[in-house]
Amino acid sequence: MTQPDSGATVTIRIQRQDGPGKPARWEEFTVPRRANMNIISCLQYIAANPVTLDGKPTTPPVWDSGCLEEVCGACTMIINGKVRQSCSALVSELSKENDPITLQPMTKFPLVRDLWVDRSRLFNDLKRVKAWVPIDGTYDLGPGPTMPQKLQEERYPLSRCISCGCCLEACPQYTVANHFVGAAVISQAQLFNNHPTGAALKDERLEELMGEGGVGDCGKSGNCVQVCPKEIPLLESIAAIQRQATVYSIKSFFSGKK
């Protein structure tokens, strides 16, 4: 285990809330500095030593996390005012001169407790657009259609999405009062529309994305691209889906579907 730096500490300021509708409060904690420590390691220390900066015992803070290597997307929170993954947020980069590090929960999803929010809306929206490759059964169907190298290279960046919700938190159009699906969901629709087998559901995805909360609600602020931890070309996906939706609606009109 990495030993603490001699006497060095970092102050972690956490926005606490015992549950939905409960009053919010701020609590500060002192954590011994270690080389290469991240925010999750700070939270783990605080959970094991739940005593505030002024010496008052408190409850261990609650947060969500899984893989701790920026793959599962579960540990998203607002750190020093910016939404990001807490497992890849290093203390050495966040607190240069021993400034306090502030942690807050995302605001676009229902709060469960403290830093833990319920991202069910995101996953339900992925279901809305059928973000999967359809198969006829669980049995062996044999090799699927081949995919050209160029298409593989186009699809790979989109496949890196970890459903962390950073793009949704930063999006001014994505609010608790509307049904906008957001950049992550639109980009996943584009990922599967460009799959040789996934394209079987392309029309259904476009129908969904042309309705309420779909791609037409995007204001193209570009915030999503700025905060995406995987540097996914989200605006390109949104533009591609808008083009597909336009072509689909024209074809539907002249074919008598609309």
Helices and strands as residue ranges (DSSP letters): E 4-17, E 24-34, H 39-48, E 76-79, E 82-85, H 91-94, E 101-104, E 111-113, E 116-117, H 120-128, H 149-159, H 166-170, H 183-193, G 198-201, H 202-209, G 215-217, H 223-227, H 234-255
